[in-house]
Amino acid sequence: MKIDPENKVKIVVTQSGCPLMKKGATVYLNGAVIDYRESAPVCVTALVGIYPWIMTARFGIESAAMGFDGDYRVSCPDKLVEFAISSCNGATRF
């Protein structure tokens, strides 16, 4: 297995009770960098809370033990926003 920490990652808001992140908002990462031109605003608290799943997507790890089922489904620490996190392997553009 090749582990590549520079995979592109897509983070989609699937449910939201937060005024900062609306349902359907999407954040894109190129490796460790947020693609600001393509992304919606992101809450830093949420980003820190879901970072372990972002890292698994960056490395292309698909672990059922961590909740992978086509993507990772996780919530922010405040439980107000739910996300779907997935790797965009091979994508040249989002």
C-alpha positions in Angstrom: 0.0 0.0 0.0 1.3 3.5 -0.9 0.5 6.1 1.6 0.4 9.6 0.1 0.0 12.5 2.6 -0.7 15.0 -0.2 -4.1 13.6 -1.3 -6.7 16.2 -2.0 -9.5 16.2 0.6 -13.1 17.3 0.3 -15.1 18.2 3.4 -18.9 18.6 2.9 -21.3 19.9 5.5 -24.1 17.3 5.6 -26.1 18.7 8.5 -25.8 22.0 10.3 -27.3 23.9 13.3 -24.5 26.4 13.1 -24.8 29.9 11.6 -21.1 29.8 10.5 -21.2 26.6 8.3 -24.3 26.0 6.2 -25.5 22.6 4.9 -23.9 21.9 1.6 -20.9 24.1 2.2 -17.7 22.4 1.0 -14.1 22.9 2.0 -11.2 21.6 -0.2 -7.7 20.8 0.9 -4.7 20.4 -1.3 -2.5 18.4 1.0 -2.3 20.5 4.2 -3.5 23.7 2.5 -7.0 25.0 2.3 -8.0 25.9 -1.3 -9.6 29.3 -0.5 -10.7 30.0 -4.0 -12.9 26.8 -4.1 -13.9 26.6 -0.5 -16.6 27.9 1.7 -15.6 29.6 5.0 -14.6 27.1 7.7 -14.8 27.2 11.5 -11.4 26.6 13.0 -12.9 24.8 16.0 -14.6 22.3 13.7 -11.5 21.9 11.7 -9.4 21.0 14.7 -12.0 18.6 16.0 -12.3 16.6 12.8 -8.6 16.8 11.9 -7.8 13.1 12.6 -10.3 12.1 9.9 -8.9 14.8 7.6 -5.4 13.2 8.0 -6.7 9.7 7.3 -8.3 11.0 4.0 -5.0 12.9 3.2 -3.1 9.6 3.6 -5.8 7.7 1.6 -6.6 5.4 4.6 -10.0 3.8 4.4 -10.6 2.3 7.8 -13.9 0.8 8.9 -12.6 0.9 12.5 -12.5 4.7 12.1 -16.0 4.9 10.5 -15.1 4.8 6.8 -18.1 3.9 4.6 -17.3 5.6 1.3 -16.3 8.6 3.3 -15.8 9.5 6.9 -18.9 10.9 8.7 -18.0 13.0 11.8 -19.3 16.0 13.8 -17.7 19.1 15.1 -16.9 19.2 18.8 -20.1 21.2 19.5 -22.2 18.6 17.7 -23.8 21.3 15.6 -22.3 20.4 12.3 -21.9 17.0 10.6 -19.3 16.5 7.8 -18.5 13.9 5.1 -14.8 13.8 4.6 -13.3 12.0 1.5 -10.1 11.8 -0.4 -10.0 13.0 -3.9 -7.3 10.7 -5.2 -6.1 11.5 -8.7 -8.2 14.7 -9.0 -6.3 17.4 -10.8 -9.0 20.0 -9.9 -12.0 19.8 -7.5 
